[in-house]
Amino acid sequence: MSLSPLLEAAPAIPLHAFAAMTAFALGLVQFAAPKGTLPHRTIGWIWVVLMTVVAASSFWIHAIRLVGPFSPIHLLSIFTLVVLPFAVWRAHTHRVADHRRMMILLFTGALVVAGLFTLVPGRIMHRVIFGV
């Protein structure tokens, strides 16, 4: 395992990857910790900011080009940027079940599933984890 392929990449890529890894770790904390507490809300806001960084930074990553400079993964970024404020609003209006469902969907789709696709051979994270 070596971080050098990630650190040698264009600046948007390490920003995107480190924000995603931090959001993943904080998401796990959120799942395990008590809900509705001040720490939950604080970590939640940090997670929302990180997910915004993850989604927004993806628009400067063009390793896979299917439609101009974009790929289908960019649709997930748009989805994330649209759903995040709705999920926060659901918590604010005490619609906890909707909030929970949306946040689990974002965590699972935008971090876990998308993260697994970064481990495909030829991708930077594959080289980070498994070497060249």
C-alpha positions as CSV (number, residue, x, y, z in Angstrom):
1,M,0.0,0.0,0.0
2,S,1.3,3.4,-1.0
3,L,-0.3,6.8,-1.1
4,S,2.2,8.1,-3.7
5,P,-0.2,7.4,-6.7
6,L,-2.8,9.5,-5.0
7,L,-0.5,12.3,-3.9
8,E,1.0,12.5,-7.4
9,A,-2.4,12.9,-9.0
10,A,-4.1,16.2,-10.0
11,P,-5.1,18.2,-6.9
12,A,-8.8,17.5,-7.3
13,I,-8.2,13.7,-6.9
14,P,-6.5,13.6,-3.5
15,L,-9.0,16.3,-2.2
16,H,-11.9,14.0,-3.5
17,A,-10.4,10.8,-2.1
18,F,-9.4,12.2,1.4
19,A,-12.8,13.9,1.8
20,A,-14.5,10.6,0.8
21,M,-12.4,8.5,3.2
22,T,-13.1,10.9,6.0
23,A,-16.8,11.0,5.2
24,F,-16.8,7.2,5.2
25,A,-15.2,7.0,8.6
26,L,-17.5,9.7,10.1
27,G,-20.5,7.9,8.5
28,L,-19.6,4.7,10.4
29,V,-19.4,6.8,13.6
30,Q,-22.8,8.3,12.9
31,F,-24.4,4.8,12.4
32,A,-23.0,3.6,15.7
33,A,-23.5,6.7,17.9
34,P,-26.7,7.9,19.6
35,K,-28.9,9.9,17.3
36,G,-30.3,13.4,17.9
37,T,-27.5,14.5,20.2
38,L,-25.2,17.5,19.8
39,P,-22.3,15.3,18.7
40,H,-24.6,13.6,16.1
41,R,-25.6,16.9,14.7
42,T,-22.1,18.3,14.7
43,I,-20.6,15.3,13.0
44,G,-23.6,15.3,10.7
45,W,-22.8,18.8,9.5
46,I,-19.1,17.9,9.0
47,W,-20.3,14.9,7.0
48,V,-22.6,17.0,4.9
49,V,-19.7,19.4,4.1
50,L,-17.4,16.5,3.3
51,M,-20.0,15.0,1.0
52,T,-20.4,18.3,-0.8
53,V,-16.7,18.5,-1.3
54,V,-16.7,14.9,-2.6
55,A,-19.5,15.5,-5.0
56,A,-18.3,18.9,-6.2
57,S,-14.7,17.9,-6.6
58,S,-15.8,15.0,-8.9
59,F,-16.6,17.5,-11.6
60,W,-12.8,18.2,-11.9
61,I,-12.0,14.5,-12.3
62,H,-12.3,13.2,-15.9
63,A,-10.5,9.9,-15.9
64,I,-13.5,8.2,-17.5
65,R,-15.1,10.2,-20.3
66,L,-18.3,8.9,-21.9
67,V,-20.3,12.2,-22.5
68,G,-17.8,14.9,-23.2
69,P,-15.6,15.2,-20.1
70,F,-18.2,13.4,-17.9
71,S,-19.1,9.9,-17.0
72,P,-22.2,8.4,-15.4
73,I,-20.6,8.7,-12.0
74,H,-21.1,12.5,-12.3
75,L,-24.9,11.8,-12.3
76,L,-24.3,10.4,-8.8
77,S,-22.6,13.6,-7.8
78,I,-25.5,15.7,-9.0
79,F,-27.9,13.3,-7.1
80,T,-25.8,13.8,-4.0
81,L,-25.8,17.6,-4.3
82,V,-29.6,17.6,-4.7
83,V,-30.4,15.0,-2.0
84,L,-28.1,16.4,0.7
85,P,-30.1,19.6,1.4
86,F,-33.4,17.6,1.4
87,A,-32.0,15.1,3.9
88,V,-30.8,17.9,6.2
89,W,-34.2,19.6,5.8
90,R,-35.9,16.3,6.8
91,A,-33.9,16.3,10.1
92,H,-34.7,19.9,10.7
93,T,-38.4,19.3,10.3
94,H,-38.2,16.2,12.5
95,R,-39.0,13.8,9.7
96,V,-36.4,11.4,11.1
97,A,-37.4,8.3,9.1
98,D,-37.0,10.2,5.8
99,H,-33.7,11.8,7.0
100,R,-32.4,8.3,8.0
101,R,-33.4,6.7,4.7
102,M,-31.8,9.5,2.6
103,M,-28.6,9.5,4.6
104,I,-28.2,5.7,4.4
105,L,-28.9,5.9,0.6
106,L,-26.2,8.6,0.2
107,F,-23.7,6.7,2.4
108,T,-24.3,3.4,0.6
109,G,-24.5,4.8,-3.0
110,A,-22.1,7.7,-3.0
111,L,-19.5,6.3,-0.7
112,V,-19.6,2.5,-0.5
113,V,-20.7,1.5,-4.0
114,A,-18.9,4.4,-5.8
115,G,-15.9,3.6,-3.5
116,L,-15.8,0.0,-4.6
117,F,-15.6,1.1,-8.3
118,T,-12.4,3.0,-7.4
119,L,-10.8,-0.3,-6.7
120,V,-11.1,-1.5,-10.3
121,P,-7.7,-2.3,-11.8
122,G,-6.2,0.8,-13.6
123,R,-7.8,3.3,-11.2
124,I,-5.6,5.3,-8.8
125,M,-7.2,3.8,-5.6
126,H,-6.5,0.3,-6.9
127,R,-2.8,1.3,-7.2
128,V,-2.9,2.8,-3.7
129,I,-4.3,-0.3,-2.1
130,F,-2.9,-3.1,-4.2
131,G,0.2,-1.5,-5.8
132,V,1.0,-1.3,-9.5
